Amino acid sequence: MHSTCPAAPTILIVDDSPVCRTVLRIALSRAGYHVQTCCDGLSALSTLAHLASKAAAPDLLILDWLLPHLSGLQLASLLRHQTRFPQLNHLPILMLSCRHGALDRLKARLAGASAFLPKPFTIADLLAIVRALLSSSSGPLLTSLSPPPALPPVPTAQSLPPPSFFP
């Protein structure tokens, strides 16, 4: 009797740095994930549309904030608001960025990121967030393993629901 193992989750990495793409690809492949990569936002959008049209959308998108042609924030927002491929509206997105501020985390969340990981990061932190995103079926995850700094009150913040990633 043959036992059927579930297919390993597929992760699409979008980063313009060849070094970051390689490090992420190796770490995630060694952890048992199928990995695909793109070097900019436009190629990622094209790849996602192609995969979704074949009902083969990735299970997770790891997206750098600062990308050429189409930023990570723009891509995340497009995915959350497009109607052609509904399966991409709820695709978990892990946003990576060298930006560390609480306002940056908020911008990433409002654009549609499910989680945020500031660069530089450890492979252990990356894998912990990836596992949590892939096992989580509802709602956003804490955006990083370190708490963001406190912000002074902003007058317009009363109209927004409080983000779930602040302590």
MIZAFI-168711 format. One record per residue (C-alpha): residue number from 1; residue in one letter; x, z, y. Coordinates in nm, 2 decimals. Last residue first. Layout:
N
+-----+---+--------+--------+--------+
:   k : r :     xx :     zz :     yy :
+-----+---+--------+--------+--------+
: NUM : a :      X :      Z :      Y :
...
+-----+---+--------+--------+--------+
END
This chain:
167
+-----+---+--------+--------+--------+
:   k : r :     xx :     zz :     yy :
+-----+---+--------+--------+--------+
: 167 : p :   0.16 :   2.12 :   4.48 :
: 166 : f :   0.11 :   1.76 :   4.61 :
: 165 : f :   0.05 :   1.49 :   4.34 :
: 164 : s :  -0.32 :   1.51 :   4.34 :
: 163 : p :  -0.36 :   1.35 :   4.68 :
: 162 : p :  -0.61 :   1.53 :   4.90 :
: 161 : p :  -0.91 :   1.31 :   4.98 :
: 160 : l :  -0.86 :   1.13 :   5.31 :
: 159 : s :  -1.08 :   1.18 :   5.62 :
: 158 : q :  -0.91 :   1.51 :   5.70 :
: 157 : a :  -0.57 :   1.34 :   5.70 :
: 156 : t :  -0.64 :   1.17 :   6.03 :
: 155 : p :  -0.53 :   1.48 :   6.23 :
: 154 : v :  -0.20 :   1.52 :   6.04 :
: 153 : p :  -0.10 :   1.87 :   5.94 :
: 152 : p :   0.27 :   1.93 :   5.91 :
: 151 : l :   0.43 :   1.81 :   5.59 :
: 150 : a :   0.57 :   2.03 :   5.31 :
: 149 : p :   0.86 :   1.88 :   5.11 :
: 148 : p :   0.78 :   1.70 :   4.79 :
: 147 : p :   0.79 :   1.89 :   4.46 :
: 146 : s :   1.05 :   1.77 :   4.21 :
: 145 : l :   0.94 :   1.62 :   3.88 :
: 144 : s :   0.78 :   1.33 :   4.05 :
: 143 : t :   0.44 :   1.18 :   4.13 :
: 142 : l :   0.23 :   1.42 :   3.93 :
: 141 : l :   0.00 :   1.20 :   3.74 :
: 140 : p :  -0.29 :   1.00 :   3.85 :
: 139 : g :  -0.63 :   1.00 :   3.68 :
: 138 : s :  -0.74 :   0.95 :   3.33 :
: 137 : s :  -0.60 :   0.80 :   3.01 :
: 136 : s :  -0.26 :   0.98 :   3.00 :
: 135 : s :  -0.05 :   0.91 :   2.70 :
: 134 : l :   0.13 :   0.61 :   2.85 :
: 133 : l :   0.17 :   0.78 :   3.18 :
: 132 : a :   0.30 :   1.10 :   3.03 :
: 131 : r :   0.55 :   0.91 :   2.81 :
: 130 : v :   0.68 :   0.71 :   3.10 :
: 129 : i :   0.71 :   1.03 :   3.32 :
: 128 : a :   0.91 :   1.21 :   3.05 :
: 127 : l :   1.12 :   0.89 :   2.98 :
: 126 : l :   1.22 :   0.86 :   3.35 :
: 125 : d :   1.30 :   1.23 :   3.39 :
: 124 : a :   1.52 :   1.22 :   3.08 :
: 123 : i :   1.69 :   0.90 :   3.20 :
: 122 : t :   1.79 :   1.09 :   3.52 :
: 121 : f :   1.68 :   0.98 :   3.86 :
: 120 : p :   1.85 :   0.83 :   4.17 :
: 119 : k :   1.61 :   0.72 :   4.29 :
: 118 : p :   1.27 :   0.88 :   4.35 :
: 117 : l :   1.01 :   0.86 :   4.08 :
: 116 : f :   0.65 :   0.81 :   4.18 :
: 115 : a :   0.34 :   0.81 :   3.96 :
: 114 : s :   0.00 :   0.63 :   3.93 :
: 113 : a :   0.09 :   0.39 :   4.21 :
: 112 : g :  -0.21 :   0.23 :   4.37 :
: 111 : a :  -0.12 :   0.15 :   4.73 :
: 110 : l :  -0.25 :   0.49 :   4.84 :
: 109 : r :  -0.02 :   0.66 :   4.59 :
: 108 : a :   0.29 :   0.47 :   4.71 :
: 107 : k :   0.20 :   0.55 :   5.07 :
: 106 : l :   0.16 :   0.92 :   4.98 :
: 105 : r :   0.49 :   0.93 :   4.81 :
: 104 : d :   0.65 :   0.77 :   5.12 :
: 103 : l :   0.48 :   1.03 :   5.34 :
: 102 : a :   0.62 :   1.30 :   5.12 :
: 101 : g :   0.97 :   1.17 :   5.17 :
: 100 : h :   1.21 :   1.04 :   4.91 :
:  99 : r :   1.26 :   0.67 :   4.97 :
:  98 : c :   1.52 :   0.54 :   4.72 :
:  97 : s :   1.22 :   0.42 :   4.53 :
:  96 : l :   1.06 :   0.38 :   4.19 :
:  95 : m :   0.68 :   0.34 :   4.15 :
:  94 : l :   0.54 :   0.40 :   3.81 :
:  93 : i :   0.22 :   0.19 :   3.77 :
:  92 : p :  -0.04 :   0.25 :   3.50 :
:  91 : l :  -0.26 :  -0.06 :   3.47 :
:  90 : h :  -0.61 :   0.02 :   3.58 :
:  89 : n :  -0.69 :  -0.28 :   3.79 :
:  88 : l :  -0.48 :  -0.50 :   3.55 :
:  87 : q :  -0.75 :  -0.51 :   3.29 :
:  86 : p :  -0.99 :  -0.65 :   3.55 :
:  85 : f :  -0.80 :  -0.98 :   3.56 :
:  84 : r :  -0.96 :  -1.20 :   3.83 :
:  83 : t :  -1.09 :  -0.92 :   4.04 :
:  82 : q :  -0.79 :  -0.82 :   4.25 :
:  81 : h :  -0.79 :  -0.48 :   4.43 :
:  80 : r :  -0.57 :  -0.25 :   4.22 :
:  79 : l :  -0.33 :  -0.53 :   4.13 :
:  78 : l :  -0.29 :  -0.65 :   4.50 :
:  77 : s :  -0.23 :  -0.29 :   4.61 :
:  76 : a :   0.05 :  -0.24 :   4.35 :
:  75 : l :   0.20 :  -0.58 :   4.45 :
:  74 : q :   0.20 :  -0.49 :   4.82 :
:  73 : l :   0.35 :  -0.15 :   4.76 :
:  72 : g :   0.62 :  -0.30 :   4.53 :
:  71 : s :   0.71 :  -0.55 :   4.80 :
:  70 : l :   0.64 :  -0.92 :   4.78 :
:  69 : h :   0.91 :  -1.18 :   4.86 :
:  68 : p :   1.20 :  -0.95 :   4.79 :
:  67 : l :   1.15 :  -0.60 :   4.65 :
:  66 : l :   1.17 :  -0.26 :   4.80 :
:  65 : w :   0.93 :  -0.03 :   4.62 :
:  64 : d :   1.06 :  -0.08 :   4.26 :
:  63 : l :   0.79 :  -0.12 :   4.00 :
:  62 : i :   0.76 :   0.01 :   3.65 :
:  61 : l :   0.44 :  -0.14 :   3.51 :
:  60 : l :   0.29 :   0.01 :   3.19 :
:  59 : d :   0.09 :  -0.11 :   2.90 :
:  58 : p :   0.17 :  -0.47 :   2.96 :
:  57 : a :  -0.11 :  -0.73 :   2.97 :
:  56 : a :  -0.14 :  -0.94 :   2.65 :
:  55 : a :  -0.50 :  -1.07 :   2.68 :
:  54 : k :  -0.36 :  -1.42 :   2.72 :
:  53 : s :  -0.48 :  -1.45 :   3.08 :
:  52 : a :  -0.34 :  -1.10 :   3.14 :
:  51 : l :   0.01 :  -1.21 :   3.03 :
:  50 : h :   0.01 :  -1.51 :   3.27 :
:  49 : a :  -0.13 :  -1.31 :   3.56 :
:  48 : l :   0.13 :  -1.04 :   3.50 :
:  47 : t :   0.41 :  -1.29 :   3.49 :
:  46 : s :   0.30 :  -1.46 :   3.81 :
:  45 : l :   0.26 :  -1.13 :   3.99 :
:  44 : a :   0.60 :  -1.02 :   3.85 :
:  43 : s :   0.76 :  -1.34 :   3.97 :
:  42 : l :   0.62 :  -1.28 :   4.32 :
:  41 : g :   0.73 :  -0.92 :   4.33 :
:  40 : d :   1.09 :  -0.98 :   4.25 :
:  39 : c :   1.35 :  -0.96 :   3.96 :
:  38 : c :   1.12 :  -0.95 :   3.66 :
:  37 : t :   1.18 :  -0.77 :   3.33 :
:  36 : q :   1.02 :  -0.73 :   2.99 :
:  35 : v :   1.05 :  -0.43 :   2.76 :
:  34 : h :   0.91 :  -0.34 :   2.42 :
:  33 : y :   0.94 :   0.04 :   2.39 :
:  32 : g :   1.13 :   0.24 :   2.12 :
:  31 : a :   1.33 :   0.49 :   2.33 :
:  30 : r :   1.63 :   0.27 :   2.29 :
:  29 : s :   1.44 :  -0.02 :   2.45 :
:  28 : l :   1.34 :   0.22 :   2.74 :
:  27 : a :   1.70 :   0.32 :   2.81 :
:  26 : i :   1.84 :  -0.03 :   2.77 :
:  25 : r :   1.57 :  -0.20 :   2.99 :
:  24 : l :   1.60 :   0.07 :   3.26 :
:  23 : v :   1.98 :   0.05 :   3.28 :
:  22 : t :   1.96 :  -0.33 :   3.28 :
:  21 : r :   1.69 :  -0.35 :   3.55 :
:  20 : c :   1.88 :  -0.10 :   3.77 :
:  19 : v :   2.20 :  -0.30 :   3.74 :
:  18 : p :   2.03 :  -0.63 :   3.81 :
:  17 : s :   1.88 :  -0.49 :   4.12 :
:  16 : d :   1.57 :  -0.67 :   4.23 :
:  15 : d :   1.35 :  -0.44 :   4.02 :
:  14 : v :   1.02 :  -0.51 :   3.83 :
:  13 : i :   1.01 :  -0.36 :   3.48 :
:  12 : l :   0.72 :  -0.46 :   3.26 :
:  11 : i :   0.66 :  -0.21 :   2.98 :
:  10 : t :   0.51 :  -0.29 :   2.64 :
:   9 : p :   0.39 :  -0.01 :   2.41 :
:   8 : a :   0.52 :  -0.02 :   2.05 :
:   7 : a :   0.27 :  -0.18 :   1.81 :
:   6 : p :   0.08 :   0.07 :   1.59 :
:   5 : c :   0.24 :   0.11 :   1.25 :
:   4 : t :   0.05 :  -0.05 :   0.96 :
:   3 : s :   0.11 :   0.12 :   0.63 :
:   2 : h :   0.14 :  -0.10 :   0.33 :
:   1 : m :   0.00 :   0.00 :   0.00 :
+-----+---+--------+--------+--------+
END
